[in-house]
Amino acid sequence: MKILLEAKNLSKEYIKTTGFFSRTRTSIKALDNLSINIKRGITLAVVGESGSGKSTLAKSLIRLIELDKGSIKFKNKNMRQISGDELKVTRKNIQMIFQDPYASLNPRMKIIKIMEEPLKIHAIGNSTTQYSKILSMIKRVGLEERDLLKYPHQFSGGQRQRIGIARALILEPELVICDEPVSALDVSVQAQIIQLLKSLQVEFGLTYLFITHDLRIVRHIANEVIVMKDGKLIEQGKTDIIFGSPKTKYTKELLASIPGNLLKRK
């Protein structure tokens, strides 16, 4: 299977300052010489506890966070060596779905404007073709044309995340980074959003990097899994193998923490 994105030796260190009179500086390695490959057409899940470096990894791949060192190649193009229009074009092909579906939507903008914005930034189509594209996508995620004239606060959390998904897909990306996309939602709504993501993946031929701390979700969506701890890659492999025969103590502890007997397929 062809590799879509290849990241090598990613490192990112933060300096935390504590104390008032006597200041203490502590180094925190959010990413510690981490390397991953994302194969085209699959869902790669990245799991780990809070503070393991998952979100730092996600944001660094689209340069929302600048790394201290390492290389990121997307379709053989070095993401850390490009800028300007070249970076803009590449970013069009890598979109992100964020954890908080309310914070990621501008509360002062109607949905039509939120959906329009990325199309205008990338100069895609005219007003007529843009509206047609927006209408098609908003319906595809389960909303209606009349919803385009509403504001984000008029929707439930699940509906807002559907809007976030529609906005991410409006540019027809190849890679979608899902950063804890269902963690802020009720369990029943989580299942609906996961099913939507799976059907969209098939329809549009998408590749997902799925960041989560919830292993219950991983089994239902991921082909492969990477386990992270303290910025390091602890274990990786196909989902069934990771769940059935985990190699490291940390992975075993993560699996054991799942409430109930949810490791077995129903």
C-alpha positions as CSV (number, residue, x, y, z in Angstrom):
1,M,0.0,0.0,0.0
2,K,1.3,3.4,-1.0
3,I,2.6,5.8,1.7
4,L,0.7,9.1,1.7
5,L,2.6,10.8,4.5
6,E,6.0,9.9,6.0
7,A,7.2,11.6,9.2
8,K,10.7,10.9,10.6
9,N,12.3,11.8,13.9
10,L,9.8,14.4,14.9
11,S,10.8,16.3,18.1
12,K,9.1,19.1,19.9
13,E,10.1,20.4,23.3
14,Y,8.3,22.9,25.5
15,I,9.7,24.8,28.5
16,K,7.5,25.0,31.5
17,T,8.2,27.8,34.0
18,T,6.9,27.4,37.6
19,G,7.3,29.3,40.8
20,F,7.0,33.0,41.6
21,F,10.1,34.2,43.5
22,S,12.3,31.3,42.5
23,R,11.5,30.4,38.9
24,T,12.1,26.8,37.8
25,R,12.3,25.9,34.1
26,T,11.3,22.3,33.2
27,S,11.7,20.7,29.8
28,I,8.8,18.7,28.5
29,K,9.2,16.6,25.4
30,A,5.9,16.6,23.6
31,L,7.4,14.6,20.7
32,D,10.5,12.6,21.2
33,N,12.1,11.4,18.0
34,L,8.8,10.0,16.7
35,S,8.5,8.4,13.2
36,I,5.2,7.3,11.5
37,N,4.0,6.4,8.1
38,I,0.4,6.9,7.0
39,K,-0.7,4.6,4.2
40,R,-3.2,5.9,1.6
41,G,-6.8,4.9,2.1
42,I,-6.6,3.6,5.7
43,T,-7.4,4.9,9.1
44,L,-4.4,5.1,11.4
45,A,-5.4,5.7,15.0
46,V,-3.0,7.3,17.5
47,V,-3.9,6.5,21.1
48,G,-2.5,7.4,24.5
49,E,-3.3,9.2,27.7
50,S,-3.7,13.0,28.0
51,G,-0.2,14.6,27.7
52,S,1.2,11.7,25.5
53,G,1.8,14.1,22.6
54,K,-1.1,13.0,20.3
55,S,-2.4,16.5,19.6
56,T,1.0,18.0,19.2
57,L,1.7,15.3,16.5
58,A,-1.6,16.2,14.7
59,K,-0.9,19.9,14.7
60,S,2.7,19.6,13.7
61,L,1.8,17.6,10.6
62,I,0.0,20.6,9.1
63,R,2.4,23.1,10.7
64,L,0.1,24.6,13.2
65,I,3.0,23.9,15.5
66,E,6.6,24.2,14.3
67,L,8.8,21.3,15.2
68,D,12.3,21.5,16.7
69,K,13.5,18.9,14.3
70,G,12.4,16.1,11.9
71,S,11.0,15.8,8.4
72,I,7.4,15.4,7.1
73,K,6.9,14.3,3.6
74,F,3.4,14.5,2.1
75,K,3.2,12.8,-1.3
76,N,7.0,13.1,-1.4
77,K,7.0,16.8,-0.7
78,N,8.9,18.0,2.4
79,M,6.3,20.0,4.4
80,R,9.0,21.7,6.5
81,Q,10.8,23.2,3.4
82,I,7.9,24.7,1.6
83,S,6.1,28.1,2.1
84,G,3.8,30.5,0.5
85,D,1.6,29.3,-2.3
86,E,3.2,25.9,-2.3
87,L,2.3,25.3,1.4
88,K,-1.2,26.7,0.8
89,V,-1.8,24.1,-2.0
90,T,-0.4,21.3,0.1
91,R,-2.5,22.3,3.1
92,K,-5.6,22.2,0.9
93,N,-5.0,18.4,0.7
94,I,-4.6,18.0,4.5
95,Q,-7.6,19.1,6.5
96,M,-8.4,18.8,10.2
97,I,-11.5,18.1,12.2
98,F,-11.1,19.5,15.7
99,Q,-12.1,18.2,19.2
100,D,-14.5,21.0,20.1
101,P,-17.1,21.5,17.4
102,Y,-18.2,24.8,18.9
103,A,-14.8,26.5,19.5
104,S,-13.7,25.6,15.9
105,L,-16.7,27.4,14.3
106,N,-16.9,31.2,14.2
107,P,-20.0,32.0,16.3
108,R,-20.5,35.3,14.4
109,M,-20.7,33.6,11.0
110,K,-23.6,31.8,9.4
111,I,-22.9,28.3,8.3
112,I,-23.0,29.3,4.6
113,K,-20.1,31.8,5.3
114,I,-18.2,29.2,7.3
115,M,-18.5,26.7,4.4
116,E,-17.7,29.4,1.8
117,E,-14.5,30.6,3.5
118,P,-12.1,27.8,2.5
119,L,-13.4,27.9,-1.1
120,K,-12.8,31.6,-1.3
121,I,-9.3,31.3,0.3
122,H,-8.3,28.8,-2.3
123,A,-10.2,30.5,-5.2
124,I,-12.3,27.5,-6.0
125,G,-15.2,28.1,-8.4
126,N,-17.6,31.1,-8.6
127,S,-20.5,31.9,-6.3
128,T,-22.9,29.6,-8.2
129,T,-20.6,26.5,-8.2
130,Q,-19.5,27.3,-4.6
131,Y,-23.1,27.2,-3.4
132,S,-23.8,24.0,-5.3
133,K,-20.8,22.4,-3.7
134,I,-21.7,23.6,-0.2
135,L,-25.3,22.4,-0.5
136,S,-24.2,19.0,-1.7
137,M,-21.7,18.6,1.2
138,I,-24.0,19.9,3.9
139,K,-26.7,17.4,2.8
140,R,-24.1,14.7,2.7
141,V,-23.4,15.1,6.4
142,G,-27.1,14.9,7.3
143,L,-28.1,18.6,7.4
144,E,-30.5,20.6,5.3
145,E,-30.3,23.7,3.0
146,R,-32.1,25.9,5.5
147,D,-29.4,25.1,8.0
148,L,-27.0,27.2,6.0
149,L,-28.6,30.4,7.2
150,K,-28.2,29.5,10.9
151,Y,-25.4,30.3,13.4
152,P,-23.4,27.6,15.2
153,H,-25.2,28.2,18.6
154,Q,-28.4,27.0,17.0
155,F,-27.1,23.5,16.6
156,S,-26.5,20.6,18.9
157,G,-22.9,19.3,19.5
158,G,-23.3,16.5,17.1
159,Q,-24.7,18.8,14.4
160,R,-21.8,21.2,14.9
161,Q,-19.4,18.4,14.4
162,R,-21.2,17.5,11.2
163,I,-20.6,21.1,10.1
164,G,-16.9,20.8,11.0
165,I,-16.6,17.6,9.0
166,A,-18.4,19.2,6.0
167,R,-16.0,22.2,6.2
168,A,-13.0,19.9,6.3
169,L,-14.2,17.9,3.3
170,I,-15.3,20.9,1.1
171,L,-11.8,21.2,-0.3
172,E,-11.7,17.5,-1.3
173,P,-8.6,16.7,0.8
174,E,-6.7,13.4,0.6
175,L,-5.7,13.3,4.3
176,V,-8.0,14.2,7.1
177,I,-6.6,14.6,10.6
178,C,-9.3,13.9,13.2
179,D,-8.2,15.3,16.6
180,E,-10.4,13.7,19.2
181,P,-13.4,14.4,17.0
182,V,-16.0,12.7,19.2
183,S,-14.7,13.1,22.7
184,A,-16.9,16.1,23.4
185,L,-20.1,14.3,22.3
186,D,-22.6,12.0,24.0
187,V,-22.0,8.2,23.4
188,S,-25.0,7.8,21.2
189,V,-23.9,10.8,19.0
190,Q,-20.4,9.4,18.9
191,A,-21.6,6.3,17.2
192,Q,-23.4,8.4,14.5
193,I,-20.4,10.5,13.8
194,I,-18.1,7.5,13.6
195,Q,-20.5,5.9,11.1
196,L,-20.6,9.1,9.1
197,L,-16.8,9.3,9.0
198,K,-16.6,5.7,7.8
199,S,-19.1,6.2,5.0
200,L,-17.4,9.4,3.9
201,Q,-14.1,7.7,3.8
202,V,-15.5,5.1,1.4
203,E,-17.3,7.6,-0.7
204,F,-14.4,10.1,-1.1
205,G,-11.4,7.7,-0.8
206,L,-10.1,9.5,2.3
207,T,-7.2,8.7,4.5
208,Y,-7.6,9.4,8.2
209,L,-5.2,10.0,11.0
210,F,-7.5,9.5,14.0
211,I,-6.3,10.9,17.3
212,T,-8.1,9.6,20.4
213,H,-7.7,8.5,24.0
214,D,-10.8,6.2,23.8
215,L,-9.9,2.7,22.8
216,R,-13.5,1.7,22.5
217,I,-13.7,3.8,19.3
218,V,-10.5,2.6,17.8
219,R,-11.6,-0.9,17.2
220,H,-14.6,0.3,15.2
221,I,-12.7,2.7,12.9
222,A,-9.0,2.0,12.6
223,N,-7.0,-0.3,10.4
224,E,-3.8,0.3,12.2
225,V,-2.9,1.7,15.7
226,I,0.0,3.7,17.1
227,V,0.4,3.8,20.9
228,M,2.1,6.9,22.3
229,K,3.4,7.8,25.7
230,D,5.4,10.9,26.8
231,G,6.0,11.8,23.1
232,K,7.4,8.4,22.2
233,L,6.0,5.7,20.0
234,I,5.5,2.7,22.3
235,E,3.8,0.2,20.0
236,Q,2.3,0.0,16.5
237,G,0.5,-2.6,14.4
238,K,-2.8,-3.7,12.9
239,T,-5.8,-3.0,15.1
240,D,-6.7,-6.7,15.7
241,I,-3.1,-7.6,16.6
242,I,-2.8,-4.7,19.0
243,F,-6.1,-5.5,20.7
244,G,-5.5,-9.3,20.7
245,S,-1.8,-9.5,21.5
246,P,-0.4,-6.3,22.9
247,K,3.3,-6.4,23.4
248,T,4.0,-3.7,25.9
249,K,2.9,-3.2,29.5
250,Y,1.6,0.3,28.8
251,T,-0.6,-1.0,25.9
252,K,-2.0,-3.8,28.1
253,E,-2.8,-1.2,30.8
254,L,-4.6,1.0,28.3
255,L,-6.7,-2.0,27.1
256,A,-7.4,-3.1,30.6
257,S,-8.8,0.3,31.4
258,I,-11.6,0.0,28.9
259,P,-14.9,-0.2,30.9
260,G,-16.6,-3.6,30.7
261,N,-15.7,-6.4,28.4
262,L,-15.6,-4.3,25.2
263,L,-12.6,-5.9,23.5
264,K,-14.6,-8.6,22.0
265,R,-16.4,-8.1,18.8
266,K,-20.1,-8.3,19.0
